[in-house]
Amino acid sequence: MNAQKKSLYSLTIDELRTYLKDSGLAKFAADQVYNWIFKKYQFDMDKWTNVSSKVKENLLENFDTSLPKIVWNGLSSDGTRKFLVGMSDSNTVEAVAIPAKNNRLTLCVSSQIGCAIGCTFCHTGTMGLTRHLTTGEIVGQYTAVTKWLRDNVDEEARLTNIVYMGQGEPLHNFENVKQATKVFMQDQGIGLGQRKITLSTSGLVPQIEKLQDFPPVNVAISLHAAHNNIRTELMPINKAYDLERLFGAIKKIPLKAHRYITYEYILISELNDRPEDIEGLCDLLDKKVSKVNLIPFNEYPESRFKRPSDKQIEWFQNELMRRGYICTTRITKGNDILAACGQLKSEHDKLNLWD
């Protein structure tokens, strides 16, 4: 994307209408443009047959209309597809399209190039942070992947859900993620409902406290341990924002009726899968508004942690359910292409993929 111009894909419908009106152009053209780019995924302006040449010339002159590039993609045996998405400065991120029942197709999007949080169980955490993604680059992952799927798999392909669980800490890039979420939710465009978008955070307390100023989407907390010493070992952020501070902020999150907070809990053998961890979770979580999503650890090269046995995973889930908690175990998807949770890391520097 052109860093000198604002991305066309970063505007809400009202912002585009206002821009056109202030430019002396027809305000209704915003709806036409939105339909072309977010409904039909047609980015060649020559084919925008109902949009005036003046509008098209103005947008080309004043906005960046380029999309991120799909540099590489890999298909897992379970249907999960990982995309290496290239930005205009040659940095890359990974996005993962995950199929589920009822024709759901969830896109796991990245919010940063790299990540500053440094969770010890996460492959992305070994990268460090390069920079934030812009709003246009976040929305661009969705549009570029959708266009690729329509061109190469199914012309009616549609991503139905978004999870901010790719590379980066979404709340570290608060304003761009917030604006991208607004764009995703525009009825005239992509039109995803509140319940179709999940915002995940490792526990950045000052930003959690700002969530009353964020669109009311699903919230997932990367908890991963019920005791400070173990959580600090897994997540260095716990040194600054320990469990007491984290749950003090969580209690302030505005929850609509019948909404839950999801707690992501990565199960690691002989570290956080013990009886005392069950008791710790029960002390921390209000079962009326809490869902626990267990994620069996996905091993990657050089990782020092191990996945628990299937028997141990089942025991842990059953113990929480016996105590009245909603608890699910995430089915590992994309493991054979390093697309599973915690495995994402851009490797384009080792591959000559930009040629």
N, C-alpha and C positions, 0 to 999 in steps of 0.2 A: 504494500500500500504506500502511496505517496505521503511522506511525513509532513509535507508542506501544506497539504489540503485536508480538510475534514472529510471523513468517509461519508458517502451518501447513505451507507447502510447503518449509520449511527444515529439517524434522526427518527424521532417518533412522527406519526402522521401529522400531529398538530404543529410540530416544529417545521416540517416540510411545507405545510400549508402556509404558515406564517412567513417563512422565507420567500416563497413564491409571491405572496401578496405584497411583501415589502419590496420585492424586485420588480413590481409592476406587471406580474404575470398572473395567469388564471389560477386561483387557489385550488379549484377542483382538480387540477392536473396532478396534485399530490396523490390523490386516490388512484389515478390511472398509473402513475409511476409505481406506487406501492404494489398494485396488482401485478404489474409486470415482473418486479424483482422478487416479491415475497409470496406470490401465488403461482405464477407461471415459471419462475426462475429463469426468466429470459433477460440476459444482461447485454444483449446486442441492441443498442438504441435504434439502429436502422429498422428493427422489426417492431418497434413500439408504434404501431400504425395509428393509434388514436391520440398520440401525444404531439403537440405542436413542435415545429422545428425550433422555435424560439426557446421553449422550455428545455429541450434537449441540448441546445447550444449552451444555454446558461449553466445547466448542471455539469456538462463536460468541462466548462471553463473554471467553475468554482468548486467542484467537489472531486474527490478521488473516487472513481467508479471501478477500480480494479478489485479483484477478489484474491484472497490467499490462494496459493497453488497447491493442489494435491500432488506432492512429490512422490509419494509411494503409498501403497496400501497392501495390507496382508489379511487374508481370510482364514479364520480359525475353523477347525473341524466342527465347532458348535454353531457356526453362522455369525459369530462376532467378527467385525471387520475393523481393523486398526488403520488409521490414516496418519501419515506424516504430513503436516500442513506447513507450507513455507510462506513466510512473510516477505515483504519487499526488501528487508535488510538482510535476507538470507538466513535469519534465525528460523528455527522450526519448533513446533509444538506437536503433541499427539492428541488426536480426538478418536473416540472409540464408539462405534455404532453397535448397540447390543440388542438383539431381538428377544422378545418375550411373548407370552401367550396373548391371545386376543389382538393379534396384529400390532402389538406395541413395538416401537423401535426407538430406543432411548439413545440420545447422543450424550456421551460424557465429554464435556468441553473443558479446555484449559483456560486459565485466567491470567497466567504469567508464563514467561519463558524461564523455566527453572522454578526454584522455590527457596525462600529464605528461612523456612521453619526448621528444616533439617531433621525430620523424624527419622529415627535410626532404622525403622523397619521398611522405609519407603525408598524405592529406587530413584524416584525424582529428587528426593532429598539429598542425594549425593552430587547433584548438579550445582547447587548454589543458585542464587537469583541473578539473572541477566537483566530483565526489565519487566515492567507491567505490559500486558496487552492492552491496546486501545479498545474502545467500544466497537469500532468497525472490525477489528480483528477477531473479537469474540463472536459477534454476529456473523462475521465472515466464515468462521469454521462451520457454522450451521448451514449457511447458504452454499458454500463450496462443496460440502459433503453431500447435501441434498442434490445439487446439480450433478455431481459425479454419479450418484446412485441412479438418478433419472436417465443419464446418458448411457450408463453401463450395465445397470441391473434391471430396473423396472421404471418405465416412464411415468408411472403413478406413485413412485416411492415417496413416502412422507415420514419424517422424523416426528414422533408423537410426544416425546418427553425429553426434558433436558435435566442433566445433573451436573452441577459445578463440582466435579470430583476428578478432573484431569490434573494436569500439572499446575502447581501454584496454590496459594492460599487466597481464595476469592475475596475475603474481607480485607486482605492487605491491599487489594486493588478495588476498594469499596465503590468509588464513584463510577468507574467504567463498568463494573459488574452491575451496578444498580441501573445505569442507563441501558445496558444491553438487555437486562431483564424487562425493562419497559418496552423496548423494541420487540422482544419475543412475544409480549402479551398483547400487542396491538391487534384488535379485531380485524382491521382492514388489511393486515399483512399475515404474519406467521400465525397469530391467533391462538397461542398456547394459554390455557387457563392456569390459575394460581396453583392448582393441585398437580399440574404437569411439570412444574419446575421445582427442583430441590437445590437449595443453597447449603453447601457443606462448609464447615469451618473447624480448624484445629483448636479453636478456643481463644481467639484474639479478643480479649475481654472489652477493651475500649470500643471496638467496632460492633461487638454483639450488643452493647448498650445503645448503639445507634440504629438498631434494626426497626425501631418504630418509624423510621424515616425510609424504610425499604418496602418495595411491593410485598404484599402478604403471601409469600410463597412458602413451600415446605422448608423446614430447617432441620439439618442434620448436624449433630455435634460429633466430632471425632474424639471419642472418650478414651477407649482402649485400655484403661486401667482404673481401678477403684481406689487405689492407694497412691499417695503422692510420690513415694520413692520409685515405684514401678513406672508410673506415668512420666516422671522426669527422665528415667532411663530411656523410655521410648520416644518421648516428645520433649525436647529441651525447652519449648515454650512454657512448660509447666513450672519452670524456675521463676518466671516472671508472673505467671497467672496460674496459681495452684488451684486445686479442686474447690477450695472454699470461695475464692474469688470468681472462679468460673461459674459455679452454681448460683452465686449471688447475682451475676449478670443474666444467667439463663432465666431466673425467676421474673425478670423484667421484660422478657420477650412477649410481645402482644400475640396471644393465641386466639384465633377465631373458635367459635363453638365446634366441638367434635374434631378439633385438630390435636395432633400429637407432636412432640419433638422426638425425632429419631436419634438414637445414640448408636453410633458405629463403634463396634468393639471387635478389634482384630484379635483372634485367638492364637496365642503362641504357646507351643508346648512347654510345660513346666515353668512358665513365667506368670501368666495371668489366667490360667484355666483351672484353678484350684478351688476347693470349697471356701476358703477365706475370701476369694475374689467374688464368689456368689454373694456372700454375706455383705461384702463392701458395696456391691451394686445395689442391694436391697436397702442399705442405709442411705444411699445417695439419691435414688430415683423415686419419683412420685409415680406410682403405677397408673394413676388416673390419666396422666398426660404423657406417658413415656412409652416408646417402642424401642426395643433393643434389636439391632441388626448385627448378628454375629458374622464375622468375616474370617474364615479359616485362613491363616497366613499363607500367602502365595510366595513360594520361594523363588529367588532369582540368583544369578551368579554372584558369588562372594557374600551372600547374606549369611549372618551368623545365627539367625533364628530358624526354628523348625516348626512345621505344621503339626498340630495334634492329630491323633488317630481319629478316624471317623467315629469310633465308639466314644471317645472323650468329648468330641464336638456334640454328639447327640446327648450325652449326659449333661453337659453344661446347659444346653437349650432346655432340656426337660426340667432341670432344677429351677430355672427362672420361670418357666411356664407354671410349674407346680406352686410357685409363690404368687401367681396371679398376674404376671407380666406378659404383655404381648411380645413375643420373641420369635424371630425368624433367623434362618441361616442362609446367607447369600450363596447361591450356587455359583461356583467359580466358572467364569466364562473367559475365553480368550487366553487361557494360560499357556497354550502351545505357541502363541505368537507374542508373549510378554505383553498382553493387553489387559491383564487382570488387575484388580485393585492393588495399588502400591508398586506396580511393575513398570509404569510409564517413564520413559527417559528417551529424549531425542538422541538418536545415534547417527544422524546424517553425516557427521564429520568423518565417520568411518566408512561411509558408502559414497560412491560417486553418483549421487542421485540427481544432482542439479544439471548434469550435462544434457 
